[in-house]
């Protein structure tokens, strides 16, 4: 349950950042090591492309 809440929270923060309501994402989400941070960043980019741009490359 906690993992879902964190995912939902970071997506909400990312949306705010994309809309200009927040200057940047909190570094709180990116403190799990390089590999995990890279995967999270990739998921956020994919979310923005698919959800906000409505573009599905694959």
C-alpha positions as CSV (number, residue, x, y, z in Angstrom):
1,X,0.0,0.0,0.0
2,X,2.8,2.5,0.9
3,X,4.5,1.8,-2.5
4,X,1.3,2.7,-4.3
5,X,0.9,6.0,-2.3
6,X,4.5,7.0,-3.1
7,X,4.0,6.3,-6.8
8,X,0.8,8.3,-6.8
9,X,2.4,11.1,-4.9
10,X,5.4,11.4,-7.2
11,X,3.1,11.4,-10.3
12,X,1.1,14.2,-8.7
13,X,4.3,16.2,-8.0
14,X,5.5,15.5,-11.5
15,X,2.2,16.8,-13.0
16,X,2.5,19.9,-10.9
17,X,6.1,20.4,-12.2
18,X,5.0,19.9,-15.8
19,X,2.2,22.4,-15.4
20,X,4.6,25.0,-13.9
21,X,3.1,24.9,-10.4
22,X,6.2,23.4,-8.8
23,X,9.8,24.4,-9.8
24,X,11.2,20.9,-9.5
25,X,10.6,17.4,-8.0
26,X,11.6,16.7,-4.5
27,X,14.9,14.8,-4.2
28,X,13.2,12.6,-1.6
29,X,12.1,10.2,-4.3
30,X,15.6,9.9,-5.8
31,X,17.6,8.5,-2.9
32,X,17.6,4.8,-3.7
33,X,20.8,4.4,-5.8
34,X,21.6,5.1,-9.4
35,X,19.9,2.2,-11.0
36,X,16.6,2.7,-9.1
37,X,16.7,6.4,-9.7
38,X,17.2,5.9,-13.4
39,X,14.2,3.5,-13.6
40,X,12.0,6.0,-11.7
41,X,13.1,8.9,-14.0
42,X,12.3,6.7,-17.1
43,X,8.9,5.9,-15.7
44,X,8.1,9.6,-15.2
45,X,9.2,10.4,-18.7
46,X,7.1,7.6,-20.1
47,X,4.2,8.8,-18.0
48,X,4.6,12.3,-19.5
49,X,4.8,11.1,-23.0
50,X,1.9,8.7,-22.8
51,X,-0.5,10.6,-20.5
52,X,0.2,14.3,-21.2
53,X,1.2,14.1,-24.9
54,X,-1.1,11.1,-25.6
55,X,1.6,9.5,-27.7
56,X,2.2,5.8,-27.5
57,X,5.4,4.9,-29.3
58,X,5.0,1.1,-29.0
